[in-house]
């Protein structure tokens, strides 16, 4: 019988990996008759690959944000909420993410009314305060003036067109019987202005 197998462990602080390694070398020396010492069993260190999610915060410029900046904030917030599994805490986190705008909502409505707001209602109130209102007609006139710059890729030109087109709010009534909704035709407008604004006539 092996004395080591039945002896009490004198090194009480030794890790499992250390014990496995010592036992492997002992058995090779005492029982292996000149064989190579057994290699210690590797212990896999598990590390979390989950990165800490950074909460999106609404940043104001001159006390306001553009429509495009607001849309990006809402998009980022939805992703953060989904990935963080906030559950019932989402409403409180959103109020913190709104920062100064959340404070203005509180000042406008008071504590009772603010606390009663749902997440969607809070977003609607915040948008009403934060987003700089753009005149739809002015945005449409600006869109017509956007032209492709010399050396600018078509994709880059399209990227410049899209936020201006969204401010124009191009919508029309749905023609299907009983529909009663509005149909967004921004994509058509972007394509028309993209073709019209190209520098090279051959591409048009």
WOJOTA-V697303 format. One record per residue. N is the residue number from 1. RES is the residue in one letter. PHI is phi in degrees with one decimal (* if undefined). Layout:
BEGIN
N | RES | PHI
N | RES | PHI
END
This chain:
BEGIN
1 | X | *
2 | X | -87.5
3 | X | -64.4
4 | X | -63.0
5 | X | -64.9
6 | X | -104.3
7 | X | -72.6
8 | X | -74.2
9 | X | -73.0
10 | X | -76.0
11 | X | -92.9
12 | X | -63.5
13 | X | -90.6
14 | X | -65.9
15 | X | -80.2
16 | X | -60.3
17 | X | -63.3
18 | X | -63.4
19 | X | -63.8
20 | X | -63.3
21 | X | -65.6
22 | X | -61.8
23 | X | -63.4
24 | X | -63.9
25 | X | -67.9
26 | X | -62.8
27 | X | -65.1
28 | X | -68.4
29 | X | -73.2
30 | X | -84.0
31 | X | -125.2
32 | X | -90.4
33 | X | 53.6
34 | X | 85.3
35 | X | -71.4
36 | X | -63.5
37 | X | -58.2
38 | X | -66.2
39 | X | -73.4
40 | X | -63.4
41 | X | -69.7
42 | X | -66.3
43 | X | -102.2
44 | X | -79.8
45 | X | -87.1
46 | X | -93.9
47 | X | -119.6
48 | X | -80.0
49 | X | -90.4
50 | X | -75.2
51 | X | -86.6
52 | X | -67.6
53 | X | -76.8
54 | X | -97.6
55 | X | -68.9
56 | X | -71.2
57 | X | -119.1
58 | X | -76.0
59 | X | -105.2
60 | X | -96.3
61 | X | -128.3
62 | X | 67.1
63 | X | 81.2
64 | X | -139.2
65 | X | -131.5
66 | X | -79.5
67 | X | -59.1
68 | X | -65.9
69 | X | -64.1
70 | X | -65.7
71 | X | -60.4
72 | X | -68.7
73 | X | -61.2
74 | X | -61.4
75 | X | -61.2
76 | X | -65.1
77 | X | -63.4
78 | X | -61.5
79 | X | -65.3
80 | X | -61.0
81 | X | -62.8
82 | X | -67.0
83 | X | -74.2
84 | X | -90.3
85 | X | 52.2
86 | X | -71.1
87 | X | 60.5
88 | X | -70.5
89 | X | -85.5
90 | X | -58.1
91 | X | -61.1
92 | X | -67.4
93 | X | -64.1
94 | X | -62.7
95 | X | -60.9
96 | X | -69.2
97 | X | -65.9
98 | X | -73.5
99 | X | 57.5
100 | X | -60.5
101 | X | -68.5
102 | X | -60.6
103 | X | -64.8
104 | X | -67.8
105 | X | -61.8
106 | X | -61.7
107 | X | -66.2
108 | X | -74.3
109 | X | -99.7
110 | X | 88.5
111 | X | -64.0
112 | X | -61.5
113 | X | -67.0
114 | X | -66.4
115 | X | -64.4
116 | X | -82.0
117 | X | -69.1
118 | X | -78.2
119 | X | -60.3
120 | X | -65.2
121 | X | -67.1
122 | X | -64.4
123 | X | -62.3
124 | X | -64.1
125 | X | -64.8
126 | X | -65.9
127 | X | -62.6
128 | X | -61.0
129 | X | -84.8
130 | X | -86.1
131 | X | -80.7
132 | X | -71.5
133 | X | -71.1
134 | X | -108.4
135 | X | -70.8
136 | X | -60.4
137 | X | -64.7
138 | X | -63.0
139 | X | -62.6
140 | X | -69.9
141 | X | -67.5
142 | X | -63.0
143 | X | -59.9
144 | X | -67.4
145 | X | -91.4
146 | X | -73.5
147 | X | -124.5
148 | X | -67.3
149 | X | -85.1
150 | X | -62.7
151 | X | 80.1
152 | X | -82.0
153 | X | -67.1
154 | X | -60.8
155 | X | -63.9
156 | X | -67.9
157 | X | -63.8
158 | X | -62.0
159 | X | -61.5
160 | X | -71.9
161 | X | -71.3
162 | X | -59.3
163 | X | -63.3
164 | X | -68.5
165 | X | -65.7
166 | X | -63.7
167 | X | -66.8
168 | X | -73.6
169 | X | 49.9
170 | X | -81.5
171 | X | -137.4
172 | X | -144.3
173 | X | -63.2
174 | X | -67.2
175 | X | -91.4
176 | X | -73.1
177 | X | -58.2
178 | X | 74.7
179 | X | -72.0
180 | X | 72.0
181 | X | -109.5
182 | X | -99.9
183 | X | -108.2
184 | X | -83.2
185 | X | -120.1
186 | X | -58.8
187 | X | -59.4
188 | X | -64.1
189 | X | -66.1
190 | X | -61.2
191 | X | -63.4
192 | X | -61.3
193 | X | -73.8
194 | X | -64.1
195 | X | -66.9
196 | X | -67.7
197 | X | -91.9
198 | X | -66.2
199 | X | -76.9
200 | X | -90.1
201 | X | -66.0
202 | X | -64.3
203 | X | -70.0
204 | X | -62.3
END
